[in-house]
Amino acid sequence: MCGITGFIGLNDKNKIRRMTNAIVHRGPDDFGYFSDKNIELGNRRLSIIDLSKRGKMPMCNENEDIWITYNGEVYNFQEIRQELEKKGHKFKSNTDTEVILHAYEEYGFDCVKHFNGMFAFAIWDSRKNKKQLFLVRDKIGIKPAYYYYERGKLVFASEIKAILEFGIKREVDKEALSNYLTYTYTPAPLTMFKEVKKLLPGHYLIYKNKKIQIKKYWDFDFNPIQNSEDYYSKLLFKVLKDSVKRHLISDVPVGHYLSGGIDSSSILAMIKIIKKEQEDKSEIKTFSVGFNTENVLDELKYAKLASERFSTEHHEIIVEEDAVKEFPKIIWQMDEPMPNISLIPLWKMSKEAKKHVKVVTTGNAGDEIFAGYRQHLMIYYGKRYYDKFPFLFNSKLTKFKLNLIERIRVNKKIKRYFKFAKEFLPSLENESRAYRKLVYLDFNDKEKKELLNYNISEKDKFIESILNKKFDLLNKLTLIDLKYTLPDQYLLNDDKLTMANSIESRVPFLDNEMLEFTQRIPSNLKIKGLKSKYIFKKTMSKYLPKEIIKRKKYGFTAPLQDWYKKYLYETAGVLLDNSEIEKQGYFKQEYLKKLLENSKNDTEKINKIILLLTFELWHKTFIDREKVKI
């Protein structure tokens, strides 16, 4: 795991050093540079495989005419190496970096189709008939890759802050800002910086003759195959175990993030089984995070239950309320505004884990591949019944009952549920509207027109483009999450927070074999009755405590309302209720003032304010280049 930097189209050794130093946290163990005519490469190394100097990057082939800077892990590198050795390739290290280099020599651009892992790398090929740069991002987008291209110059890096050191213009992309207000993140290829783009997952970029070309090398291909529950259960166990085994390959200690949910607990169960088979008696180090407050769901008891079942060396990290003051630091690490206060406890957990291990496995992506989110269950069944009985969803009687419940004196929580039902049920006429209603709970188009100081022009219709595909509705719903929310939000958050603390995070659920397998599972085995993740839970019920299998699905949350009242409300008042807002040209101050009024006990308002506050903190940090405090 490392940080990569580089540019092509000029030479400037000072710039490549500034860029690489900006991401020293991604690789504090070593660094290196390569310079040739009109090309500069940089690397910061976090040593995981082959800890010797032979793994130094940028790395070259025997002829020193092909160079690579690389971030990530290729878990099947040993098998690929054996194939390449049979073809006559010679190796001087035990790294996967060198395997990628020789695979490129052998297979060209198609080398990427051989790799099972997470990666972003750039290969400079200086051979006379080539003279090209090859920039690649892994299938799912576990590892980030950003680039800037203008007038024949290409700049790339693992993080945007490194590209900013090149000296590009710092300007907000207004389309990206509009998207951010809808999705709470910036869907690729846009970033919040107008001049910087994300390389899409499953794509590569070729720079040649001062021009760039971007190509897709992989995409999802759902093709469910009917078979028995027993068949899929046995195969799922094998595929998951093989995946976890690959993700444990390391020359440094590997720990595990344990939430106490079924996903992270299942990975832990596999680690325990593998260690027993290998007669490895070393302790498994697990890490969980919680809060010293009653106003948030406590997951620590479930994590402790899993830890005790598998006899781990367990570490509980309790986050105190003043930890919210570290949010500006986290925004700096994220590069883009990410309005999720839950990043704070994850940041704290990474800091603690670093004291004990250098690599962690996680349970990320279990909900995406096995259909575990509420939008999957509610739209999958809701649409089916809507199409059969549309009059029940749209009848005057139904609307009258829901309106009546809203008016009478009932518990606020119950009233919220019925208000949501009144808005959600009619949306089932259109899957896209239903998905947006369930997932994107912040600013709708009407609210954005009242808020924004410029006309909205959203070109990205990715939800509609996926829902228009021919295959099964449940797979289309999970595909939205797999192609957008997962890489642009959850995986990006995980990468930035772990790498900020010089830890490598691995995702066994996104192994190649697991991805191929889960695309073959029929939808009626992913959701059965009202049971989501059905076949997965059935398989793991033999190994996990029943309390974990049967527990309700809860998203990981922080005590937002408490933190808002004590710390964030005052900060929001300073940054949002300010005459400078109008000068920025993004938001109307009048709307912001109304939003701030009586917001302390209004969850809906608080979520909107956090979204805007995060953007303003980011703007102060990256655009205005000012230090901010909470």
C-alpha positions as CSV (number, residue, x, y, z in Angstrom):
1,M,0.0,0.0,0.0
2,C,1.4,3.3,-1.0
3,G,0.7,6.8,-2.4
4,I,1.4,7.5,-6.1
5,T,2.2,10.8,-7.8
6,G,3.3,11.9,-11.3
7,F,3.0,14.1,-14.2
8,I,3.9,14.1,-17.9
9,G,4.5,17.0,-20.3
10,L,7.3,18.7,-18.4
11,N,10.1,18.2,-15.9
12,D,10.1,19.8,-12.5
13,K,11.8,17.9,-9.7
14,N,10.6,20.4,-7.0
15,K,7.0,19.9,-8.0
16,I,7.1,16.1,-7.9
17,R,8.7,16.2,-4.4
18,R,6.1,18.6,-3.1
19,M,3.3,16.4,-4.5
20,T,4.8,13.3,-3.0
21,N,5.5,14.9,0.4
22,A,1.8,16.0,0.6
23,I,0.8,12.3,0.9
24,V,3.6,11.1,3.2
25,H,0.9,9.5,5.5
26,R,0.1,7.0,2.8
27,G,3.7,5.7,2.9
28,P,6.0,6.7,5.7
29,D,8.4,3.7,5.3
30,D,10.1,4.8,2.1
31,F,10.0,7.1,-0.9
32,G,11.4,7.4,-4.4
33,Y,11.3,9.3,-7.6
34,F,11.9,8.7,-11.3
35,S,12.7,11.4,-13.9
36,D,13.1,11.2,-17.6
37,K,12.4,13.6,-20.5
38,N,9.0,15.2,-19.8
39,I,8.0,12.6,-17.2
40,E,8.2,12.6,-13.4
41,L,7.0,9.8,-11.1
42,G,6.9,9.7,-7.3
43,N,6.0,7.2,-4.6
44,R,5.5,7.0,-0.8
45,R,5.7,3.4,0.4
46,L,3.9,1.6,3.2
47,S,5.8,-1.7,3.2
48,I,3.5,-4.8,3.4
49,I,4.9,-7.4,1.0
50,D,8.7,-7.9,0.9
51,L,9.8,-5.3,3.4
52,S,13.3,-5.1,1.9
53,K,14.7,-2.3,-0.2
54,R,14.0,-4.5,-3.3
55,G,10.4,-3.3,-3.1
56,K,11.4,0.4,-3.5
57,M,9.4,2.4,-6.0
58,P,9.2,3.7,-8.6
59,M,10.4,0.3,-9.8
60,C,11.8,-0.6,-13.3
61,N,12.2,-3.7,-15.4
62,E,15.6,-5.2,-16.4
63,N,16.1,-2.9,-19.3
64,E,15.1,0.2,-17.3
65,D,12.7,1.3,-20.0
66,I,9.4,0.5,-18.2
67,W,8.7,2.1,-14.8
68,I,5.9,1.7,-12.3
69,T,4.5,3.6,-9.3
70,Y,1.9,1.6,-7.5
71,N,-0.6,1.7,-4.7
72,G,-2.5,-1.4,-3.6
73,E,-2.4,-5.2,-3.4
74,V,-2.7,-7.9,-6.0
75,Y,-3.6,-11.0,-4.0
76,N,-3.0,-13.5,-6.7
77,F,0.4,-12.2,-7.6
78,Q,2.2,-15.5,-6.7
79,E,0.1,-17.5,-9.2
80,I,0.7,-14.8,-11.9
81,R,4.4,-14.8,-11.1
82,Q,4.6,-18.6,-11.7
83,E,2.9,-18.2,-15.1
84,L,5.3,-15.4,-16.0
85,E,8.4,-17.4,-14.9
86,K,7.3,-20.2,-17.2
87,K,7.3,-17.7,-20.0
88,G,10.9,-16.7,-19.2
89,H,10.5,-13.6,-16.9
90,K,13.1,-13.2,-14.2
91,F,12.3,-11.6,-10.8
92,K,14.6,-9.8,-8.3
93,S,12.1,-9.2,-5.5
94,N,9.1,-11.0,-3.9
95,T,6.8,-8.0,-4.5
96,D,3.5,-7.9,-6.3
97,T,4.8,-4.6,-7.8
98,E,7.3,-6.4,-9.9
99,V,4.7,-9.0,-11.0
100,I,2.5,-6.1,-12.3
101,L,5.5,-4.7,-14.2
102,H,6.3,-8.1,-15.9
103,A,2.6,-8.8,-16.5
104,Y,2.4,-5.5,-18.4
105,E,5.5,-6.5,-20.5
106,E,3.8,-9.8,-21.3
107,Y,0.1,-8.9,-21.8
108,G,0.2,-5.1,-22.4
109,F,-3.0,-3.3,-21.4
110,D,-4.8,-6.6,-20.9
111,C,-2.5,-7.3,-17.9
112,V,-5.1,-5.7,-15.7
113,K,-7.6,-8.5,-16.5
114,H,-5.3,-10.9,-14.7
115,F,-5.2,-9.1,-11.3
116,N,-7.4,-9.9,-8.3
117,G,-7.0,-7.1,-5.9
118,M,-7.3,-3.4,-5.1
119,F,-4.9,-1.0,-6.9
120,A,-4.2,2.2,-8.7
121,F,-0.9,2.3,-10.6
122,A,0.8,4.2,-13.4
123,I,3.3,2.6,-15.8
124,W,5.6,4.7,-17.9
125,D,6.7,2.8,-21.1
126,S,9.6,4.6,-22.7
127,R,10.2,2.1,-25.5
128,K,10.6,3.7,-28.9
129,N,7.4,2.2,-30.4
130,K,5.4,3.0,-27.2
131,K,6.2,6.3,-25.3
132,Q,3.0,6.1,-23.3
133,L,1.7,6.3,-19.7
134,F,-0.8,3.7,-18.5
135,L,-2.9,4.8,-15.5
136,V,-5.2,2.1,-14.0
137,R,-7.8,1.8,-11.2
138,D,-9.2,-1.4,-9.8
139,K,-12.6,-2.9,-10.8
140,I,-14.6,-1.6,-7.9
141,G,-12.6,1.5,-7.0
142,I,-11.2,0.4,-3.6
143,K,-8.2,2.5,-4.3
144,P,-8.5,6.1,-5.5
145,A,-7.0,7.6,-8.6
146,Y,-7.3,11.3,-9.5
147,Y,-6.0,13.2,-12.5
148,Y,-5.8,16.7,-14.1
149,Y,-5.3,17.1,-17.9
150,E,-4.9,20.3,-19.8
151,R,-3.1,21.2,-23.0
152,G,-1.0,18.1,-23.3
153,K,-0.1,17.9,-19.6
154,L,-1.3,15.1,-17.4
155,V,-1.0,15.1,-13.6
156,F,-2.2,12.2,-11.4
157,A,-2.1,11.1,-7.7
158,S,-3.7,9.0,-5.0
159,E,-5.1,12.2,-3.4
160,I,-6.2,15.5,-4.7
161,K,-4.0,17.4,-2.2
162,A,-1.0,16.1,-4.1
163,I,-2.4,17.4,-7.4
164,L,-3.0,20.8,-5.8
165,E,0.8,21.0,-5.1
166,F,1.3,20.9,-8.9
167,G,-0.2,24.4,-8.9
168,I,-3.6,24.0,-10.5
169,K,-6.4,26.5,-10.2
170,R,-8.6,25.9,-7.1
171,E,-12.1,26.4,-8.3
172,V,-15.4,24.7,-7.2
173,D,-17.3,22.6,-9.8
174,K,-20.8,23.9,-9.5
175,E,-22.3,20.8,-11.1
176,A,-20.4,18.7,-8.5
177,L,-21.8,20.9,-5.7
178,S,-25.3,20.4,-6.9
179,N,-24.8,16.7,-7.0
180,Y,-23.3,16.8,-3.5
181,L,-26.4,18.4,-2.2
182,T,-28.5,15.5,-3.6
183,Y,-26.3,12.5,-3.0
184,T,-24.1,13.8,0.0
185,Y,-21.0,12.9,-2.1
186,T,-19.7,13.7,-5.6
187,P,-20.3,10.9,-8.1
188,A,-17.4,10.1,-10.4
189,P,-15.8,11.3,-12.6
190,L,-16.5,14.7,-11.0
191,T,-14.8,16.0,-7.9
192,M,-15.5,19.2,-6.0
193,F,-12.5,20.7,-7.8
194,K,-13.4,21.8,-11.4
195,E,-10.0,20.9,-12.8
196,V,-9.7,17.5,-11.1
197,K,-11.4,14.2,-12.1
198,K,-11.7,10.7,-10.7
199,L,-10.7,7.8,-12.9
200,L,-13.7,5.6,-12.9
201,P,-13.5,2.1,-11.4
202,G,-12.8,-0.6,-13.9
203,H,-11.2,1.9,-16.3
204,Y,-7.7,2.8,-17.4
205,L,-6.2,6.0,-19.0
206,I,-3.6,6.0,-21.7
207,Y,-1.5,9.1,-22.4
208,K,0.3,9.2,-25.7
209,N,1.3,12.0,-28.0
210,K,0.0,14.6,-25.5
211,K,-3.5,13.2,-25.7
212,I,-5.5,11.0,-23.3
213,Q,-7.8,8.1,-23.9
214,I,-10.0,6.5,-21.3
215,K,-11.2,2.9,-21.7
216,K,-13.4,0.5,-19.7
217,Y,-11.8,-2.9,-19.1
218,W,-14.4,-4.5,-16.7
219,D,-18.1,-4.1,-15.7
220,F,-20.7,-6.1,-13.8
221,D,-22.5,-8.9,-15.6
222,F,-25.5,-10.2,-13.5
223,N,-26.5,-13.6,-14.8
224,P,-28.4,-15.5,-12.0
225,I,-28.4,-19.3,-12.2
226,Q,-31.1,-21.3,-10.5
227,N,-29.9,-24.0,-8.1
228,S,-30.7,-25.2,-4.6
229,E,-30.2,-23.3,-1.4
230,D,-27.8,-26.1,-0.2
231,Y,-25.7,-25.7,-3.4
232,Y,-25.4,-21.9,-3.0
233,S,-24.8,-22.1,0.8
234,K,-21.9,-24.6,0.4
235,L,-20.4,-22.6,-2.4
236,L,-20.7,-19.3,-0.6
237,F,-18.8,-20.7,2.4
238,K,-15.9,-21.9,0.1
239,V,-15.8,-18.7,-1.9
240,L,-15.7,-16.5,1.2
241,K,-13.1,-18.6,2.9
242,D,-10.8,-18.5,-0.1
243,S,-11.3,-14.8,-0.4
244,V,-10.4,-14.1,3.2
245,K,-7.4,-16.4,2.9
246,R,-6.1,-14.3,0.0
247,H,-6.7,-11.1,1.9
248,L,-4.5,-12.4,4.8
249,I,-1.4,-12.5,2.7
250,S,1.1,-10.1,4.4
251,D,4.6,-9.8,5.8
252,V,3.2,-7.6,8.6
253,P,0.5,-8.2,11.3
254,V,-3.1,-8.1,10.1
255,G,-6.0,-7.0,12.4
256,H,-9.7,-6.8,11.9
257,Y,-12.4,-4.1,12.3
258,L,-15.3,-5.7,14.1
259,S,-18.6,-3.9,14.3
260,G,-20.6,-6.8,15.6
261,G,-22.7,-6.9,12.5
262,I,-23.0,-10.1,10.4
263,D,-20.6,-8.9,7.7
264,S,-17.5,-8.1,9.9
265,S,-18.3,-11.1,12.2
266,S,-18.4,-13.4,9.2
267,I,-15.0,-12.3,8.1
268,L,-13.7,-12.9,11.6
269,A,-15.2,-16.4,11.7
270,M,-13.3,-17.2,8.4
271,I,-10.1,-15.8,9.8
272,K,-10.4,-18.1,12.8
273,I,-11.1,-21.1,10.7
274,I,-8.2,-20.4,8.4
275,K,-5.8,-19.9,11.3
276,K,-6.9,-23.2,12.9
277,E,-6.3,-25.0,9.6
278,Q,-2.9,-23.5,9.3
279,E,-2.1,-24.3,12.9
280,D,-1.4,-20.6,13.5
281,K,-1.8,-19.9,17.2
282,S,-1.1,-16.1,17.0
283,E,-3.9,-14.0,18.5
284,I,-6.3,-12.1,16.2
285,K,-6.4,-8.4,17.1
286,T,-9.9,-6.9,16.6
287,F,-11.0,-3.3,17.0
288,S,-14.4,-1.8,17.7
289,V,-15.6,1.8,18.4
290,G,-18.4,3.1,20.6
291,F,-19.6,6.2,22.4
292,N,-19.9,7.4,26.0
293,T,-23.6,8.4,25.6
294,E,-27.0,6.8,25.8
295,N,-28.4,8.6,22.7
296,V,-26.9,6.3,20.1
297,L,-27.1,2.6,19.4
298,D,-24.3,0.7,21.2
299,E,-22.7,-1.9,18.9
300,L,-20.0,-2.7,21.3
301,K,-21.9,-5.5,23.0
302,Y,-22.3,-7.3,19.7
303,A,-18.7,-6.9,18.8
304,K,-17.7,-8.2,22.2
305,L,-20.0,-11.2,21.7
306,A,-18.2,-12.0,18.4
307,S,-14.8,-11.4,20.0
308,E,-15.5,-13.8,22.8
309,R,-16.8,-16.4,20.4
310,F,-13.6,-16.3,18.4
311,S,-11.2,-15.6,21.3
312,T,-9.6,-12.4,19.9
313,E,-7.4,-9.8,21.5
314,H,-10.1,-7.2,21.5
315,H,-9.7,-3.4,21.6
316,E,-12.6,-1.1,22.4
317,I,-12.2,2.6,21.4
318,I,-14.6,4.9,23.3
319,V,-15.1,8.3,21.5
320,E,-15.6,11.3,23.8
321,E,-17.9,14.1,22.7
322,D,-15.0,16.6,22.2
323,A,-13.7,14.4,19.4
324,V,-15.9,16.4,17.1
325,K,-13.2,19.1,17.2
326,E,-11.1,16.9,15.0
327,F,-13.6,17.1,12.1
328,P,-11.6,19.9,10.2
329,K,-8.6,17.6,10.3
330,I,-10.7,14.8,8.8
331,I,-12.0,17.1,6.0
332,W,-8.4,17.8,5.1
333,Q,-7.7,14.1,4.8
334,M,-10.8,13.4,2.7
335,D,-9.9,16.0,0.0
336,E,-13.6,16.5,-0.7
337,P,-16.5,17.4,1.6
338,M,-17.9,14.3,3.2
339,P,-20.8,15.3,5.6
340,N,-20.7,12.2,7.7
341,I,-20.0,12.7,11.4
342,S,-19.5,9.0,11.7
343,L,-16.1,9.6,10.1
344,I,-14.9,10.9,13.5
345,P,-15.2,7.5,15.3
346,L,-13.7,5.7,12.3
347,W,-10.8,8.1,12.3
348,K,-10.3,7.4,16.1
349,M,-10.4,3.7,15.5
350,S,-7.7,3.9,12.8
351,K,-5.5,5.9,15.1
352,E,-5.8,3.2,17.8
353,A,-5.4,0.3,15.4
354,K,-2.1,1.8,14.0
355,K,-0.5,1.2,17.5
356,H,-1.0,-2.6,17.0
357,V,-1.2,-3.6,13.3
358,K,-0.3,-2.3,9.9
359,V,-3.1,-4.0,7.9
360,V,-6.8,-4.5,8.8
361,T,-9.6,-6.5,7.1
362,T,-13.2,-5.1,7.1
363,G,-16.7,-6.2,6.5
364,N,-17.4,-3.5,3.9
365,A,-19.6,-4.2,0.9
366,G,-21.6,-7.1,2.4
367,D,-24.8,-5.2,2.1
368,E,-24.1,-4.2,-1.5
369,I,-23.4,-7.7,-2.8
370,F,-26.0,-9.6,-0.8
371,A,-28.8,-6.9,-0.9
372,G,-28.9,-5.8,2.7
373,Y,-30.1,-2.2,2.6
374,R,-33.6,-1.1,3.2
375,Q,-33.9,0.3,-0.4
376,H,-33.3,-3.2,-1.7
377,L,-36.1,-4.9,0.3
378,M,-38.6,-2.0,0.2
379,I,-38.4,-1.3,-3.5
380,Y,-38.1,-4.9,-4.6
381,Y,-41.3,-5.9,-2.8
382,G,-43.0,-2.5,-2.9
383,K,-42.8,-2.2,-6.7
384,R,-44.1,-5.8,-7.1
385,Y,-47.3,-5.0,-5.0
386,Y,-47.7,-1.5,-6.5
387,D,-47.8,-3.0,-10.0
388,K,-50.5,-5.5,-8.8
389,F,-52.6,-3.1,-6.6
390,P,-51.8,0.5,-7.6
391,F,-55.2,1.7,-6.4
392,L,-54.2,0.8,-2.8
393,F,-51.2,3.0,-2.9
394,N,-52.9,6.0,-4.5
395,S,-56.4,5.8,-3.1
396,K,-58.0,8.8,-1.4
397,L,-58.8,6.6,1.6
398,T,-55.1,5.7,2.1
399,K,-54.0,9.3,1.8
400,F,-56.8,10.4,4.2
401,K,-55.6,7.9,6.8
402,L,-52.0,8.9,6.6
403,N,-53.0,12.6,6.7
404,L,-55.1,12.0,9.7
405,I,-52.3,10.3,11.6
406,E,-50.1,13.2,10.9
407,R,-52.6,15.6,12.5
408,I,-53.4,13.7,15.7
409,R,-51.3,13.6,18.8
410,V,-48.9,10.6,18.5
411,N,-45.3,10.0,19.3
412,K,-43.0,12.2,17.1
413,K,-41.2,9.1,15.8
414,I,-44.4,7.4,14.7
415,K,-45.6,10.7,13.1
416,R,-42.3,10.8,11.1
417,Y,-42.9,7.2,9.9
418,F,-46.3,8.0,8.6
419,K,-45.2,11.2,7.0
420,F,-42.5,9.2,5.2
421,A,-45.0,6.5,4.2
422,K,-47.3,9.2,2.7
423,E,-44.5,10.5,0.5
424,F,-42.8,7.1,-0.3
425,L,-45.8,4.9,-1.2
426,P,-46.8,6.9,-4.3
427,S,-43.2,7.0,-5.5
428,L,-43.2,3.3,-6.1
429,E,-44.8,4.0,-9.4
430,N,-41.3,4.8,-10.6
431,E,-38.3,2.9,-9.2
432,S,-35.9,5.9,-9.7
433,R,-38.1,8.2,-7.6
434,A,-38.5,5.5,-4.9
435,Y,-34.8,4.9,-4.7
436,R,-34.1,8.7,-4.4
437,K,-36.8,9.0,-1.7
438,L,-35.2,6.2,0.4
439,V,-31.5,6.9,-0.1
440,Y,-31.1,10.7,-0.7
441,L,-32.8,12.3,2.2
442,D,-31.3,15.8,2.0
443,F,-32.0,18.5,-0.6
444,N,-34.5,17.8,-3.3
445,D,-34.6,19.8,-6.6
446,K,-37.2,22.4,-5.2
447,E,-35.0,23.0,-2.1
448,K,-31.9,23.4,-4.2
449,K,-33.5,26.1,-6.3
450,E,-34.3,28.0,-3.1
451,L,-30.7,27.5,-1.8
452,L,-28.4,27.8,-4.8
453,N,-27.4,31.1,-6.3
454,Y,-27.0,29.7,-9.7
455,N,-29.1,27.6,-12.1
456,I,-29.0,23.8,-11.6
457,S,-27.7,21.8,-14.5
458,E,-27.3,18.2,-13.5
459,K,-26.2,16.0,-16.4
460,D,-25.6,12.8,-14.4
461,K,-28.6,10.5,-14.7
462,F,-26.9,7.4,-13.5
463,I,-29.8,6.0,-11.5
464,E,-32.1,6.0,-14.5
465,S,-29.4,4.6,-16.8
466,I,-29.0,1.6,-14.5
467,L,-32.7,1.1,-13.8
468,N,-33.3,1.0,-17.6
469,K,-31.2,-2.1,-18.0
470,K,-32.9,-5.4,-18.9
471,F,-32.0,-7.5,-15.8
472,D,-33.8,-8.2,-12.5
473,L,-34.9,-5.2,-10.4
474,L,-33.1,-6.3,-7.2
475,N,-29.8,-6.6,-9.1
476,K,-30.3,-3.2,-10.7
477,L,-30.9,-1.7,-7.2
478,T,-27.7,-3.2,-5.8
479,L,-25.8,-2.2,-9.0
480,I,-26.5,1.5,-8.2
481,D,-24.8,1.1,-4.8
482,L,-21.9,-1.0,-6.2
483,K,-21.1,1.4,-9.0
484,Y,-21.6,4.7,-7.2
485,T,-22.3,4.9,-3.5
486,L,-19.8,2.2,-2.6
487,P,-16.7,3.6,-4.4
488,D,-17.5,7.3,-4.2
489,Q,-18.5,7.3,-0.5
490,Y,-17.9,4.2,1.6
491,L,-14.7,2.9,0.1
492,L,-13.3,6.4,-0.4
493,N,-14.0,7.1,3.3
494,D,-12.3,3.9,4.4
495,D,-9.2,4.5,2.2
496,K,-8.7,8.1,3.3
497,L,-9.2,7.4,7.0
498,T,-7.0,4.4,7.2
499,M,-4.3,5.8,5.0
500,A,-4.3,9.0,7.0
501,N,-3.0,6.8,9.8
502,S,-0.7,4.7,7.6
503,I,-2.9,1.6,7.8
504,E,-3.9,-0.6,4.8
505,S,-7.6,-1.6,4.8
506,R,-8.7,-4.7,2.9
507,V,-12.1,-5.7,1.6
508,P,-12.6,-9.5,1.3
509,F,-16.2,-9.2,0.1
510,L,-14.9,-7.4,-3.1
511,D,-12.5,-10.2,-4.1
512,N,-12.8,-11.2,-7.8
513,E,-14.2,-14.6,-7.1
514,M,-16.8,-13.3,-4.6
515,L,-18.0,-10.6,-7.1
516,E,-18.4,-13.2,-9.9
517,F,-20.2,-15.6,-7.5
518,T,-22.7,-13.1,-6.1
519,Q,-23.7,-12.0,-9.6
520,R,-24.9,-15.6,-10.2
521,I,-27.0,-15.9,-7.0
522,P,-30.8,-15.6,-7.9
523,S,-32.6,-12.7,-6.3
524,N,-35.0,-15.0,-4.4
525,L,-32.0,-16.2,-2.4
526,K,-30.7,-12.8,-1.6
527,I,-34.1,-11.7,-0.3
528,K,-36.7,-14.3,0.8
529,G,-39.9,-13.2,2.4
530,L,-39.0,-10.2,4.5
531,K,-35.5,-11.6,5.2
532,S,-32.7,-9.7,3.4
533,K,-29.3,-11.3,2.8
534,Y,-31.1,-14.6,3.2
535,I,-28.6,-17.1,1.8
536,F,-25.7,-15.3,3.5
537,K,-27.4,-15.4,6.9
538,K,-28.3,-19.0,6.4
539,T,-24.8,-20.0,5.6
540,M,-23.2,-18.1,8.5
541,S,-25.8,-19.2,11.1
542,K,-23.7,-22.3,11.7
543,Y,-20.8,-20.2,12.9
544,L,-22.1,-17.0,14.4
545,P,-24.0,-16.3,17.7
546,K,-27.7,-16.2,17.0
547,E,-27.9,-12.6,18.5
548,I,-25.7,-11.4,15.6
549,I,-27.6,-13.3,12.9
550,K,-31.0,-12.1,14.1
551,R,-30.1,-8.5,15.1
552,K,-31.9,-5.7,13.1
553,K,-29.9,-3.8,10.5
554,Y,-28.7,-0.5,11.8
555,G,-26.4,1.9,10.0
556,F,-23.3,3.0,12.0
557,T,-24.2,6.3,13.6
558,A,-22.6,8.9,15.9
559,P,-24.5,11.0,18.5
560,L,-25.1,13.8,16.0
561,Q,-27.8,15.7,17.8
562,D,-25.7,15.9,21.0
563,W,-22.6,17.0,19.1
564,Y,-24.7,19.5,17.1
565,K,-26.1,21.2,20.1
566,K,-22.8,21.5,22.0
567,Y,-20.3,22.2,19.2
568,L,-21.6,22.3,15.6
569,Y,-24.6,24.7,16.0
570,E,-22.3,27.6,17.0
571,T,-19.8,26.8,14.2
572,A,-22.7,26.6,11.7
573,G,-23.9,30.0,12.9
574,V,-20.5,31.6,12.3
575,L,-19.9,30.0,8.9
576,L,-23.3,29.9,7.4
577,D,-25.0,33.0,8.8
578,N,-22.3,35.3,7.4
579,S,-22.2,38.0,4.8
580,E,-19.3,36.3,3.1
581,I,-21.6,33.5,2.0
582,E,-23.2,35.8,-0.7
583,K,-19.7,36.7,-2.0
584,Q,-18.9,33.1,-2.6
585,G,-21.8,32.9,-5.1
586,Y,-23.1,29.5,-4.2
587,F,-25.8,29.9,-1.5
588,K,-28.5,32.4,-0.7
589,Q,-28.0,33.7,2.8
590,E,-31.7,34.2,3.4
591,Y,-32.3,30.5,3.0
592,L,-29.5,29.6,5.3
593,K,-30.8,31.9,8.1
594,K,-34.2,30.1,7.9
595,L,-32.5,26.7,8.0
596,L,-30.6,27.6,11.2
597,E,-33.7,28.9,13.0
598,N,-34.9,26.4,15.6
599,S,-32.7,23.7,14.3
600,K,-31.3,22.2,17.5
601,N,-34.1,19.6,17.9
602,D,-35.0,19.1,14.2
603,T,-33.2,16.1,12.8
604,E,-34.1,16.9,9.2
605,K,-32.7,20.5,9.5
606,I,-29.6,19.2,11.3
607,N,-28.7,16.8,8.5
608,K,-29.1,19.6,5.9
609,I,-27.0,22.0,8.0
610,I,-24.2,19.4,8.5
611,L,-24.1,19.0,4.7
612,L,-23.7,22.7,4.2
613,L,-21.3,23.2,7.1
614,T,-19.0,20.4,5.8
615,F,-18.9,22.2,2.5
616,E,-18.0,25.5,4.1
617,L,-15.3,23.9,6.3
618,W,-13.9,22.3,3.1
619,H,-14.1,25.6,1.2
620,K,-12.2,27.4,4.0
621,T,-9.5,24.7,4.0
622,F,-8.9,24.1,0.3
623,I,-10.2,27.1,-1.6
624,D,-9.5,29.9,0.9
625,R,-6.6,28.1,2.4
626,E,-7.5,29.1,6.0
627,K,-7.3,27.1,9.2
628,V,-10.6,26.4,10.8
629,K,-11.6,25.2,14.2
630,I,-14.8,23.9,15.8
